[in-house]
Amino acid sequence: MADGDDGAAPSGAICVTVRLQAQPGEDRRVARMMADFAARVAADEPGCTYYAVTRQIGSPRHFAAHARFADWSAFNAHADTAHMQAALPELTAALAAPIALEIFVEI
């Protein structure tokens, strides 16, 4: 059984990929918001050991954020940060589709 399959919090590092698609004309704004958010994560979240924002080659409206958290607790704390709560409404308004989130346990 994989970590977390039994209802318990997974053990080990948590890796996350978040996919975003900006509305037409909003790609620069989304890029700026994501870069600012990445800087806040790096400055304020010691439990996040890696955070990078990428843009799809050939499709400037498609972004991904890649993060690694020390453990499940650090991942949960990320969702509760003031910078997350502040960024989500503006970011969501600039997106063409809902945010897609994939959560993995490092092996």
C-alpha positions in Angstrom: 0.0 0.0 0.0 1.4 3.4 -0.9 1.9 6.1 1.7 -1.4 7.8 2.5 -3.6 5.0 1.0 -4.7 4.0 4.5 -6.0 7.4 5.4 -2.8 8.3 7.4 -0.7 11.3 6.3 2.1 10.2 3.9 5.6 10.0 5.4 8.6 11.6 3.7 9.0 14.5 1.3 5.9 15.7 -0.6 6.4 16.8 -4.2 3.7 18.9 -5.9 3.1 20.0 -9.5 0.5 22.8 -10.1 -0.6 23.5 -13.6 -2.1 26.8 -14.6 -3.5 28.3 -17.8 -3.7 32.1 -18.1 -6.6 33.8 -19.8 -5.7 35.3 -23.2 -3.8 38.5 -22.5 -3.1 37.6 -18.9 0.2 35.6 -19.3 2.5 38.4 -18.3 0.4 39.1 -15.2 0.3 35.5 -14.2 4.0 35.2 -14.7 4.6 38.2 -12.4 2.2 36.9 -9.8 3.8 33.4 -9.8 7.3 34.9 -9.6 6.3 37.1 -6.7 4.7 34.1 -5.0 7.8 31.9 -5.5 9.9 34.6 -3.8 7.5 34.6 -0.8 7.6 30.9 -0.5 11.4 30.9 -0.6 11.6 33.7 2.0 8.9 32.5 4.4 8.6 28.7 4.2 11.6 26.8 5.5 9.6 23.5 5.0 9.6 24.1 1.3 12.9 22.9 0.0 12.4 23.6 -3.6 10.0 25.9 -5.5 10.2 26.8 -9.2 7.8 28.2 -11.7 8.1 27.2 -15.4 6.3 28.2 -18.6 5.5 25.7 -21.3 7.7 26.1 -24.5 5.6 27.3 -27.3 2.6 28.1 -25.1 3.2 31.2 -23.1 -0.2 30.9 -21.3 0.6 27.6 -19.7 2.6 27.5 -16.4 3.6 25.0 -13.9 4.9 25.3 -10.3 7.1 22.5 -9.0 7.5 22.3 -5.2 9.1 19.9 -2.7 8.1 20.0 0.9 10.0 18.4 3.7 6.9 16.5 4.9 3.1 16.5 4.9 3.0 19.0 7.7 5.1 21.5 5.7 2.8 21.0 2.7 -0.3 21.7 4.8 1.3 24.8 6.3 1.9 26.1 2.8 -1.8 26.1 2.1 -2.5 28.1 5.2 0.1 30.9 4.6 -0.9 34.5 4.3 0.7 34.8 0.9 -1.3 31.8 -0.4 -4.5 33.3 0.9 -3.6 36.7 -0.6 -2.5 35.4 -4.0 -5.3 32.9 -4.8 -8.2 35.4 -5.5 -6.2 37.5 -8.0 -4.5 34.5 -9.6 -7.7 32.6 -10.0 -9.4 35.6 -11.7 -6.6 35.6 -14.3 -6.9 31.9 -15.2 -8.8 30.3 -18.1 -9.3 27.0 -16.3 -9.2 25.7 -12.7 -5.8 25.1 -11.1 -4.7 21.4 -11.6 -2.8 20.0 -8.6 -0.8 16.8 -8.5 0.6 15.6 -5.2 3.3 12.9 -4.9 5.4 11.2 -2.2 9.1 11.2 -2.9 10.5 7.6 -3.1 
